[in-house]
Amino acid sequence: MDVKPKTGLNAKKDGIGSLLLAGGDITREQLDKALEMHHEKMQDGRRGLLGKTLVDLGFTTEEAVTRAIARQANVDFISLEKYDIDTSAAAMIDPDSARRYQSLPIGFDNGRLVVAMMHPNDIVTIDDLRLITGYEVKPVCVSDSELKVAIEQYARATADIDTRGDDDSEQDAGQAPEDIQTTVGDKPAVQLANMIFNQAIRNAASDVHIEPQEKSLRIRFRIDGVLHEVMQPPARMHPSLVSRIKVLAGMDIANRRSPQDGRTTLKMDKRVIDFRVAALPSAYGEKLTLRLLDRSARLITLPELGFPETQLKKFRSSINLPYGCILVTGPTGSGKSTTLYAALSELNSVEKNIITVEDPIEYRMSGINQVQVNPRAGLTFATGLRSILRNDPDIIMIGEIRDHETARIAVESALTGHLVLSTLHTNDSAGAINRLGDMGIEPYLTASAVNAVLAQRLVRVLCKQCRKPHTVSREEMLKTIPDFPFKKEEKEITIYKHEGCLRCSNTGYSGRVGVYELLRVTDTIKDLTLKRSSAGEIAKTAVKEGMITLRRDGFLKVREGVTTIEEALRVLA
């Protein structure tokens, strides 16, 4: 912490004026003038502080006065602008108390609660905070203006979220905020949960991980596909925080020994967010994983996804065929559902009856009939598909092909005049052909039904505010990446490195874009499918016919300055 060395004066007995004078912050004439004005205020019945008078007169700065107060109280001085406030510490008191005491907890130090205060020698406030929080208090001195801003930011971050969401009939587990607070009965946990929800939504996190450790509690957010640790509350807050979230999600708070699933819908700043909650017993208590789905998010269109122009034209021609099966493959979190929604948005029209069966429904789309899988009620992908086929569909979207029965119905639907869009979990596009065979689909059915397979990944996009150009020679690059797409005449290339700034939260990246590999099932690919050829043989043939591989598309985005070599290799290696 930044502490100004003490002068030879007695820090406890000398006044603020004497300390500022001794430190060379003001002159004797300035101090006398300020004292005169200060006494006039006192005689007129107006209360005020000498330090504020000196600042108002322009004789010194607020920081200099605050440093003097810190020396007088024999405590550390810090600047909140340069301090990373621990939100779990702030949650120890409510915003009203922070305003009343003009104090805000900002961290922990060897088992003590570090509290930013305007008046660090206020014994009554320190005693009250010790009783409220249960921690020994370590006061630190901060400037008046910085503390007021921090308290208001904290108040906004802990504002009650509308846990009733909207009028969705599925939301039967939510309670009014006041009911939940009464049930849980632990205000710090309520505030910490609200802070986690608010911060996750504002940071556009896709997942929140609440993980008990041996001596602490770790909170991590997955932002742009990468996990970041955002806070470490005390381990003792874990039970009450888990109970708070489980009550919100309609889960059994008494059951801590078996996995549970729940959900809640929250409303914040006119945005409706679905939280899917999964509880998993671990060595040190229950781990919670929260998946965030923003219902209010705007649907991304196909051109915004990051397709190379040639691949976009081919993909559009595939989805505009009257029948057949289009598969999108990739690992969990690779943006498959977003691609399917973008395709459906383009196909959506009054002339077409589009029905989807999903788990969960991630985006609500006007004009499309969306069915939520509900295994408890007997509504699985397979049973839903059978019912959909009796409802005269033109286009069917299946959230995921998971088993033989779903795969069989999807293929048969594609062969009987329907356009079927679905996802599979395979590493590349060629692997999807063999995966259907592994699920028991005969090669002749796969060859006839599948029109195209799109494999994809998501790479982080460089922050345009702070990215730095970097020139690399052809020889140097090819030593590391022999297949980097250089043009024949190029001897060097300018690529970009990530740096980090306030706009991108010092990560160097902001948002994500897709990397794609589109395999069209041509006559040659059909022949290989019928022969049960390996995925490698199918991929080689597709490349000869013009397919751009995932790796090549990733490196093309490096060339264009969209992402970095490190990010492309992280995702595609």
N, C-alpha and C positions, 0 to 999 in steps of 0.2 A: 504494500500500500504506500501511497505517496504521502510522506509526512515531512513537513518542513522542520529543520533542526531548531531546537529551542535556543533562545538567546540566553544571556546571562541573567535575565530577569526571572523573578519567581513566577512561574506560569500559573500558580494558583491564586496569588494575591494581586498581581498586576491586572489592571483593567484592559479592555480591548484597545482603547486609545493609546495607552502606554506601550502595549505590545506592537501595535502598528507603527508607532513612532520609533521604537527600538529596532524594528525590522527594516526601517527605511522606506516603508510604504507610504507614509505621510510626513509632512513637515510640522514643526511646532505651531506655525501660524495657522495651518489648516486645521490642526487639532483644536486650537483655541476657538476658531470660528465655529467649528462643528459643536463644541461644548456649549458655546453661547446660544446657538440655535436650539440645541437639545434642551437646555434649561428653560428657554422661552416656551417650548412645547409643553414641558412639565408644568409650568406656571399657568398656562392656558387650559390645563386639564386634559391635554392631548397626550396619550401614551406613545412612546416610541423608543427605539433602541439607537444607541450612539452609532453603532456600525451602519445601520440603515441610513442615518443622517449623513454620514461620511460618503456613502455610495450615492445618495441623492444629490449631494453637492458636487459629485464628480471628482472627489479627491482621491478615491481609491476604487478598487473593484470588489465585487461581491465575493470573488474567490479569495482575495487577500483577507477580507474580514472573516470568512469562514475558517481559513487556516489559523487566524489568530484565536478564534473561539476554540478550535481544536487544541492549540497549544495551552490555552487557559484551562481547559478541562482535562488536559493530559491524555487525549485520545487521538486516534488516527484520523486524518483527513483523506477523503476520497472524492473522486468525481464520478457521478453516476453515468455520465456520458461514456466513460471508458470502462465501466464496470458491468460485468455480465451478471445480472440479477438472477438468483436462484428462485424460480417461481414457486417451488415447493416450500421455501422459507417464507416467502411473502404470504402464502396461504395460511400461515399460522395465525394471522389476525384478519378480521374482515375490513372492507374499505372504510366503513364508518369509524371503526376504532383507529385506523391509520390516520384519518382526517382529524379525529378528536385529539389524538396524542401527537399529531404531526411527526409521525415516525413510521418507518417501513422496514420490516425484516428483509434482508437481502442475501443472506447466506448462512453457512455454518462454519465454525472454526473450533476444532478440538472439542466438540460436544456443546459449544455455546452458540447461541443465536446471535448473529451479527445484525444490528439494527441501525439503520441510517436515521439520524435525528438532527433537528435544528438546534436543540438544546441538550447536548449530551450529558450535562451535569444535572439534569432534572431527575432527582432520585425517585420522586413519586411516580413518574411515568415509567421508569425502569422497573420499579417494584410491581406496578400494575401489569406490565408486559410479562414479567416473570411468572405471575400468577395465571395470566391468560394462556400463555404458551406452554408452561411447564419447563421452560429452558432457562438456564442462566443467560443473562443478556450481556453482550459485548457491544457497547455503543460506539458508533463512528460518526464523524461530523461531515455533513454535506451542505451544499448551499441551499438557501431557501427556495429559489426558483427551480432547481433541479429536483428537489424533493417533492414539490407540489406537482410537477409534471409526472414524475414517477408514480405518485399516489393515484392521480387521475387515470393514467394508463392502466394501472393495476385494477382500478374500479371498473373500467370498461372491460378488461379481460375476464373479470370474475362475475360479470353481470349474469343474472339467471337466464338460462336458455329456455325457450319454450319447448318443454319436453313432449307436448301434445302434437307437435308438428302441424299437420293439416287434418282434414276430415277423412283421411284414408281409413277405410274400414278394417284394414289389417292391423292398424295400430291399437291393439287392445291392451298392451302391457304398460303403456305410458301413464304416468300420474301427473298431477299438477306439481310444479316445483315445490310448493310449500308442503304438500303431503309427503313427498319423498324426504324432505329435510327432517320432518318430524319422525319418519320411520327410521332413518339412519341415525339421526341424533348426533352427528359429528360434523360441526361446521367447517373445520379445516379440510376435511375430506370432500365436503360439498364444494368448497371453493377451489380445491385442487382439481377436482373432476371438471368443473366449469372451465378452469384455465387450460386444462389439457384439450377439451373439446374446442374451445375458442382458438387456441394456438394451432391445433391440427387443421382446422378449417381454413384459417388465414394463411397457413403455410402450404396449402393444397396438398396435404399428406394423403396418401392412399391407404395407409395402415398405421395403427398405433400399437406399440408393444409395451405392455406393463409387466415387468419381469422382476420378481423378487430374487435378490442375491443373499449371500450369507449375512452381510452386515449393512446392506443398503437396498434401495429399490431403484431400478433403472427404468426410465421412460425413453423409448426410442420412436421416432417417426420415420416412415419410409416416404421419402420425397424424391420424385423423378426416378423411382426404382432403386434408390440407395438409402440404407438405414443411417440415421443420424441420432446420436444421443442428445436429448434436449434438456433433461433434468435428472437429478438424483435425490429424490425426497428421502427422509429418514425411513428406515425399515419399519418403524413402528406405525407408520401411516398406511402400510399395505393392507391390513385387514379391513379398515374402515373405507379405504378407497375402492377396494374390490366390492365390498357390500354395496356401496353407493351405485357403482356402475351396474352391478347385477340386478339391483332393484329397478333401475331405469330400464334394463333390457328384459324384465319379466322373468328373471331366472331365480332359482332356489338358493337363497343366501345361506341356508343351513347345510346344503350339500357342498362339501369342499373336497371330496375324495373321488369324484368321477367327472369326466368331461361333460360340459354343458354348452348349449348354443342358445343365443337370444338375439333380440333386435330391438332397437328403439329408433324413433324418428325425432330429430331435433330441428328447430327453426331458428335461424340466426341471420340477421340483416336481410330478411325476406328470402333467404335461401333455405330450402328444405333438404336436410341431409339424413340419409339412412345410415345408421350404424349397425353393422352385423357384429355380434360379440361372441367370441369363443373362449371358454374357460378350460384350462388344462392343468391338472394337479402336477406340481413339480417338487423338487427336493425341499425347497424353502417356502412353499405356499403356492397358491394358484397364479398361473401366468394367464393374463388376458390379452387377446389379440382383437383389435377393433378394425373392421374394414369400413371405410367411408365411401358412400355412393352419393354424389351430389345430383339430386333430381333436377335442380335448377340449371345445371350446366348446359350450355349450348351444344347441340350436336355438331361434330366436326364433319365437314364435307370431304369427299374423296380427294379433291385436289390439295386439301390442306394436310393430308396424311403424310406426304413426303414421297409419293411414288415418282420414280423416273418417268418422264413423259411417255416413252415407248411402252413401259409396263402398264401405265394407267390406261392407255388406249386398249391394250389387250385385255386387261381386267374388265373394263367397261363392256367390251364386246362379249365377254364370257357371261357376265351377269345379265345381259340383255337377251340371251338366248331364251326361247320359250320353255325349255325343259332341260333337265340334267342336274348334276350335283356340283356345287362349288365348295371346296373345303379350305378352311383357313387353319394353319397349324402353327405351333410354337409353344413355348413353356408358359406356365402361369404368369400373368402380369405382362405379357408381350403385346397387349393391345388388340387381341383377336376380336373381342366383342365390339370394340370401337369401330373396327373395319367393317364388321357385319352391319352395324347400325348405319354407318355412312352409306353402305351399299343399299340398304333398305330405304333410306331417306331418298336416294336417287330413283329407286324403283317405285316409290309410293305414288299411287294415282287412284282416281275414282274408278278406273276400269279394272283394277286388279284387287283381288281379295288376298291380303297378306295376313298370315297367322304365324305367330311365334310361340314356342314353348321354351321357357328359360328358367334358370335357377342361379341367382335371382334375376328379376327384371331390373336392369341397371339404369335404363333410360325409358321414360314414358314417351311414346311416339303417337301423335294424333293421326287417326286414319288407319292404324294398324291394330289388329286384335292380338293382344299379348297375354299369354297364359303362364301363370306362375306354378312351377312344380311344387307339389305338396305330398311327399311320400306318406305322411301320417293319414291323409285322406285317400290314399291309393292312387294319387295322380303323379305318375313318374313320366320320364321322357317317352317311354314306349307306349304307356296307356294314353298319354296326351296325344301322341302322334296318331294312334288309331282313331281317336275321336276327331282329330283335326281333318283327317281324310274324308270324314262323313259330312264336313262343313264346306264342301265345294271350294277349296283353296286354289289359287293360281301360284302363289309363292309361299314356301314354308321355310321358316328359320328355326333350327334346332340349336339350343345353346351349346350342347356338347354331345358328341357320339361317344358313349361310355361303354356300351356292351353290344353283344351280338344282336339282340332283338332290335335295339334302336338303329344299329347299322343296317340291318336287313330291311326295316321299314323305310328308312331314308333312301336306300338304293332302289327299292321297288317303287317308291313314290317318284323318284327321278326318271324311272323307266316308263312310268305311266302318264307322263305329260305334265309333271309339276317341276318347277324350279326349286331346288332344295339348297339352302345355305346352312353350313354347319362348321363346327370346329373339331379338331383332333389334337392330341398332344403328341407331336413328333418333332424331331430336331430339324428336319428339312422337308422340302416339298416332296421329293422322291420317296421319302420314308412313309408318307401317308398311303401310298399305293399298297405297300407291303403290310401296313398296319391293318388295313381293311381285310387283307387275307388272313392275318393273325386272328381277327375277330370272327372268322368263319365265312366270309363273303367270297364266293367263287370268283376267280380271275375274270371269267367272261362277263360276269355282272359288273364288276368294277370297271372293266374296259369300256363297257357300253354306257354306264351311268355317269361316270365322273368326267366333267368338262375341263376343269382346271383345279390346281392346288396352289394356294398362296401361303408360303412360309414367311414369317415376319419376326422381327425383334424391335425393341425400342432403344434408341441411344439418346443420351442427354445432349441438348443443344447448347452451344457456346453462348455465354452472355455477350451480347454485342457491345456493351458498355466497357468491358474490361479485357476482352480477348486481345492477345498480343501476336503479331505476325512473326513467323520464324522461317527462315530459308534453309532448305535441306537439299544437298546435292543428290543427283540420281544414284550415284555409286553408294553413298552413305545409306540412302533409303532402301535400296535393293538388297543390301547386306542383311538388313533386319527383316524386310518384307519383300521377298522375291517377286510376289505377284501384284505389287502395287501398280495401279493403272497409269503409267506414264505415257505421254504421247511420244511418238518416235523422235521428234526434234528436241524434246525437252532435256536439258542438262541439269536443271534444278527446279525446285517447286517451292512456292510459299504456302505454308500451312499455318495453323493457329494453335496457340497454347492457351490453357485456361489460367486465369490469375485470381480473380475474386474481388468483389466490391460489395457495397451495401445493398445494391439493387438485387444481387443474386445470393445474398446472405453469405458472402465470401466463399462460395462453392466454385465459382467460375462458370456455372451452367444455369440455364433458366429454361425449363420446359423440356419436352422430349419429342422426337420425330421417329417415324417408322423406317426400318430397313427391310426391303422386300425381295422375295425370290418367287417369281410366278412361273409355274410349270403348266403349260397347256397340253392336254392329252391329245396329241396328234395321232395319225395312223401308226407312225413308228413307235410311239410310246405305248399304244394299244397292243401292238405285236409283242413288245417286251413284257407287258403285263400278262398277256396270255401264256407266255413262256415262263412265267414266274421268275423273271430276271431280278437280280439284286438291286437294291436302291442305288448303289454306286453306278451300275451300268445305266440305269434309267437317267440318273443325274448327268452322266457324261454325254449321253445322247441329246438330252434337253439343252445342254450348253452348246453343243454343235448346231442345234436348231435356233440358237439366239437367246437362250435363257440367261438372265443376269443373276449370278449367285448372291446369296446374302453377304458374303465376304466382299465381293466386288462392289456391291451397292454401298456397303459401309465405307469402303475406301474412297468411293466417288464422293460421298458426303464429306469426307476429310478434305479432299481436293477443293470442294466448294466452300470450305470454311464453316460448314454447319456444325461439325463436331471435331474432336481431337483424335489423334492416333491412339492414345491411351484408352479413350472411351470405346473406340471401335474394337480394339483388341480385347478389352474387358468383356464386351458383350458377345463378340463373334469368334474369339479364339477357340 
